């Protein structure tokens, strides 16, 4: 099996935008969790960062490293403006607990029992 580099994608966006982002990025992401959150930053920091509303969607998903540039480009083109408060980052995943776990995180569950 070739080496697969896995990344954890984290996106914080205004509440209601998470579902749209999820649908758009669906071909590139797996094992998705969409959680509703509430910002706690002071109003000065919120204004400085352009985060606006305190209600947020937090999207956590796994993706292959080869898709990260496409994901960022898609987010930039379709969702990010100067002041809409979409924040995205990826964190490399160094190891997972076995091949079965890796296959689940990659979305390869069709043939799993």
ROTORLUM-126846 format. One line per field, with one value per residue: y negated, z, x of N, C-alpha, C in turn; residue in one letter. Coordinates in Angstrom, 2 decimals, m for minus. Layout:
BEGIN
nyy: Y	... $
nzz: Z	... $
nxx: X	... $
cayy: Y	... $
cazz: Z	... $
caxx: X	... $
cyy: Y	... $
czz: Z	... $
cxx: X	... $
rest: A	... $
END
This chain:
BEGIN
nyy: 1.18	m2.18	m5.06	m7.02	m10.24	m11.74	m14.29	m16.40	m18.40	m21.53	m23.77	m26.91	m28.77	m31.22	m30.54	m28.34	m28.37	m26.15	m23.74	m24.27	m24.52	m21.95	m20.38	m21.33	m20.64	m17.92	m15.87	m15.69	m15.25	m13.28	m11.34	m13.26	m15.80	m18.08	m20.77	m22.92	m26.04	m28.64	m31.75	m33.16	m35.34	m38.71	m41.70	m43.52	m41.97	m40.32	m42.19	m43.07	m40.73	m40.31	m38.60	m38.82	m37.58	m35.76	m33.11	m30.05	m27.60	m24.62	m22.65	m19.49	m17.31	m14.60	m14.42	m13.65	m14.56	m15.30	m16.57	m18.96	m21.52	m21.92	m22.00	m24.33	m26.23	m26.02	m26.84	m29.48	m30.61	m30.30	m30.83	m32.59	m35.90	m39.26	m39.83	m37.77	m35.84	m33.13	m30.56	m28.37	m25.41	m22.90	m19.93	m17.80	m14.26	m11.98	m9.28	m6.47	m4.14	m1.46	0.36	0.61	m1.58	m3.65	m3.21	m3.80	m6.54	m7.53	m7.21	m4.82	m2.76	m1.09	1.64	2.72	4.83 $
nzz: 0.00	m0.86	0.65	2.56	3.32	5.95	7.01	9.52	9.13	10.11	10.41	11.15	11.12	10.36	11.93	10.23	7.82	7.75	6.82	4.06	3.33	3.99	2.10	m0.27	m0.02	0.15	m1.74	m1.05	1.65	4.70	7.31	8.94	11.34	12.39	14.36	16.51	17.77	20.09	20.05	22.22	22.35	23.15	22.32	21.04	19.94	18.29	16.45	15.33	14.08	12.33	12.85	13.51	14.20	17.26	17.17	15.92	13.46	13.68	11.88	11.61	9.95	8.10	5.68	2.71	2.36	m0.23	m1.16	0.17	m0.84	m2.86	m1.32	0.26	m1.81	m2.90	m0.67	m0.45	m2.89	m2.84	m0.30	1.39	2.34	2.91	5.43	6.55	8.47	8.18	9.10	8.47	8.88	8.74	10.29	10.48	10.62	12.43	13.11	13.20	14.78	13.45	10.35	9.77	11.10	9.66	7.11	7.63	8.33	5.89	4.44	3.20	3.52	2.28	1.67	4.16	6.96 $
nxx: 0.84	0.55	2.10	m0.03	m0.81	m2.34	m4.57	m6.00	m8.71	m9.83	m12.42	m13.73	m16.62	m19.22	m22.37	m24.53	m23.26	m21.67	m22.90	m23.16	m20.47	m19.60	m21.06	m19.94	m17.23	m17.37	m16.42	m13.74	m13.33	m13.63	m15.26	m16.72	m17.44	m19.80	m20.19	m21.99	m21.03	m20.04	m18.59	m16.07	m14.50	m13.46	m15.33	m13.69	m11.62	m13.13	m14.13	m11.71	m10.75	m12.80	m14.92	m17.59	m20.72	m21.35	m22.23	m21.20	m20.18	m18.41	m16.33	m15.01	m12.90	m11.41	m8.83	m6.96	m3.56	m2.85	m5.10	m5.36	m4.52	m6.43	m8.75	m8.31	m8.18	m10.76	m12.29	m11.34	m12.17	m14.98	m16.06	m14.64	m14.35	m13.23	m14.24	m15.83	m15.35	m14.44	m12.38	m9.76	m7.82	m5.25	m4.05	m1.36	m1.73	m0.05	m0.14	m2.38	m4.65	m4.15	m4.88	m7.66	m8.81	m7.56	m8.69	m11.39	m11.19	m10.38	m12.62	m13.12	m15.20	m16.96	m16.48	m16.03	m16.65 $
cayy: 0.00	m3.40	m5.92	m8.00	m11.27	m12.13	m15.59	m16.78	m19.72	m22.23	m25.02	m27.66	m29.70	m31.68	m29.50	m28.20	m28.21	m24.86	m22.76	m24.60	m24.17	m20.49	m19.87	m21.71	m19.91	m16.50	m14.94	m15.70	m15.06	m12.08	m11.24	m14.67	m16.22	m19.49	m21.11	m24.32	m26.62	m30.05	m32.42	m33.75	m36.46	m40.03	m42.39	m44.17	m40.94	m39.90	m43.23	m43.07	m39.54	m40.25	m37.37	m39.14	m36.88	m34.79	m31.76	m29.49	m26.19	m24.07	m21.45	m18.67	m16.24	m14.08	m14.49	m13.29	m15.75	m15.68	m17.37	m20.16	m22.74	m22.05	m22.41	m25.75	m27.03	m26.02	m27.71	m30.87	m31.07	m30.24	m31.14	m33.55	m37.30	m39.97	m39.98	m36.84	m35.02	m31.72	m30.22	m26.96	m24.95	m21.45	m19.42	m16.47	m13.12	m11.19	m7.85	m6.05	m2.81	m0.30	0.18	0.42	m2.99	m4.46	m3.08	m4.54	m7.98	m7.86	m7.03	m3.54	m1.87	m0.33	3.06	3.14	5.59 $
cazz: 0.00	m0.91	1.83	2.51	4.33	6.44	7.69	10.17	8.67	11.07	9.85	12.00	10.23	10.93	12.02	9.03	6.66	7.84	5.93	2.67	3.17	4.00	0.81	m1.31	0.15	0.32	m2.49	m0.56	3.09	5.26	8.76	9.25	12.49	12.33	15.72	16.72	18.84	20.40	20.29	23.54	22.28	23.47	21.15	20.33	19.15	17.26	15.43	14.68	13.22	11.40	13.10	13.55	15.09	18.16	16.85	14.94	13.11	13.67	11.06	11.75	8.95	7.68	4.24	2.30	2.17	m1.65	m1.43	1.01	m1.67	m3.52	m0.28	0.57	m2.99	m2.96	0.40	m0.80	m4.03	m2.65	1.03	2.17	1.96	3.87	6.79	6.87	9.62	7.93	9.46	8.15	9.13	8.75	11.21	10.03	11.50	12.36	13.23	13.61	15.40	12.58	8.99	9.78	11.46	8.52	6.04	8.04	8.23	4.47	3.79	2.47	4.36	1.46	1.74	5.53	7.61 $
caxx: 0.00	1.34	1.97	m1.11	m0.62	m3.65	m4.64	m7.25	m9.16	m10.68	m12.96	m14.64	m17.33	m20.49	m23.41	m25.34	m22.39	m21.00	m23.55	m22.80	m19.05	m19.55	m21.54	m18.99	m15.97	m17.66	m15.56	m12.36	m13.24	m14.26	m15.43	m16.99	m18.25	m20.19	m20.59	m22.34	m20.26	m20.26	m17.32	m15.91	m13.56	m14.01	m15.86	m12.59	m10.94	m14.08	m14.14	m10.41	m10.66	m13.92	m15.68	m19.01	m21.64	m20.71	m22.67	m20.26	m20.15	m17.05	m16.30	m13.81	m12.94	m10.13	m8.60	m5.61	m2.72	m2.86	m6.30	m5.39	m4.47	m7.74	m9.70	m8.08	m8.55	m12.22	m12.76	m11.00	m12.99	m16.42	m16.57	m13.87	m14.26	m12.38	m14.78	m16.91	m15.02	m14.14	m11.01	m9.50	m6.45	m5.07	m3.04	m0.94	m1.98	1.18	m0.40	m3.71	m4.62	m4.32	m5.37	m9.10	m9.05	m7.14	m9.68	m12.58	m10.91	m10.27	m13.92	m13.14	m15.99	m17.90	m16.19	m15.73	m17.72 $
cyy: m1.24	m4.22	m6.94	m8.97	m11.84	m13.46	m15.72	m18.21	m20.29	m23.55	m25.63	m28.71	m30.17	m30.56	m29.52	m27.99	m26.84	m23.81	m23.01	m24.22	m22.65	m19.90	m20.16	m20.88	m18.40	m15.56	m14.78	m15.34	m13.82	m12.20	m12.62	m14.81	m17.70	m19.83	m22.59	m24.85	m28.07	m30.67	m33.06	m34.95	m37.77	m40.72	m43.09	m43.17	m40.48	m40.91	m43.23	m41.91	m39.44	m39.04	m37.61	m38.40	m35.88	m33.34	m31.21	m28.04	m25.78	m22.75	m20.76	m17.54	m15.78	m14.15	m14.01	m14.58	m16.23	m16.55	m18.71	m21.45	m22.98	m22.52	m23.89	m26.64	m27.13	m26.93	m29.18	m31.41	m31.19	m30.76	m32.27	m34.93	m37.98	m39.98	m38.97	m35.84	m33.54	m31.49	m28.73	m26.64	m23.43	m21.11	m18.04	m15.40	m12.18	m9.70	m7.63	m4.60	m1.68	m0.63	m0.07	m1.03	m3.90	m4.40	m3.83	m6.04	m8.44	m7.69	m5.74	m2.51	m0.96	1.18	3.57	3.85	4.95 $
czz: 0.00	0.36	1.61	3.65	4.69	7.18	8.38	9.74	9.72	10.44	10.88	11.10	10.90	10.91	10.76	7.78	6.62	6.91	4.47	2.39	3.10	2.65	m0.30	m1.23	0.22	m0.50	m1.91	0.91	3.53	6.76	9.37	10.54	12.33	13.67	15.79	17.92	19.06	20.74	21.67	23.54	22.64	22.19	20.35	19.42	18.01	16.12	14.64	13.69	12.21	11.60	13.28	14.61	16.00	17.87	15.72	14.63	13.12	12.93	11.26	10.74	8.66	6.16	3.95	2.03	0.72	m2.00	m0.69	0.17	m2.37	m2.53	0.03	m0.60	m3.10	m1.89	0.05	m1.88	m3.68	m1.30	1.76	1.53	3.04	5.29	7.12	7.96	9.37	8.20	9.18	8.43	9.00	9.71	10.71	11.08	11.35	12.41	13.60	14.10	14.46	11.23	8.94	10.09	10.30	7.42	6.37	7.87	6.79	3.73	3.00	3.27	3.58	1.63	3.15	6.13	8.94 $
cxx: 0.89	1.13	0.87	m0.89	m1.98	m3.55	m5.99	m7.56	m10.09	m11.12	m13.90	m15.28	m18.60	m21.53	m24.28	m24.51	m21.71	m21.57	m23.17	m21.34	m18.91	m19.97	m20.56	m17.71	m16.14	m16.78	m14.16	m12.22	m14.01	m14.40	m15.65	m17.80	m18.52	m20.81	m20.93	m21.58	m20.63	m18.92	m17.28	m14.97	m14.25	m14.46	m14.76	m11.87	m11.84	m14.10	m12.83	m10.28	m11.80	m14.80	m17.17	m19.79	m20.90	m21.11	m21.81	m20.60	m18.68	m17.10	m14.96	m13.94	m11.52	m10.03	m7.18	m4.83	m2.75	m4.07	m6.33	m5.38	m5.80	m8.79	m9.54	m8.49	m10.07	m12.81	m12.53	m11.93	m14.46	m16.93	m15.85	m13.95	m13.43	m12.93	m15.87	m16.57	m14.85	m12.66	m10.82	m8.05	m6.43	m3.94	m2.64	m1.26	m0.80	0.91	m1.86	m3.62	m4.96	m4.94	m6.87	m9.45	m8.68	m8.19	m10.97	m12.36	m10.76	m11.59	m14.03	m13.92	m16.93	m17.71	m15.89	m16.93	m18.04 $
rest: X	X	X	X	X	X	X	X	X	X	X	X	X	X	X	X	X	X	X	X	X	X	X	X	X	X	X	X	X	X	X	X	X	X	X	X	X	X	X	X	X	X	X	X	X	X	X	X	X	X	X	X	X	X	X	X	X	X	X	X	X	X	X	X	X	X	X	X	X	X	X	X	X	X	X	X	X	X	X	X	X	X	X	X	X	X	X	X	X	X	X	X	X	X	X	X	X	X	X	X	X	X	X	X	X	X	X	X	X	X	X	X	X $
END
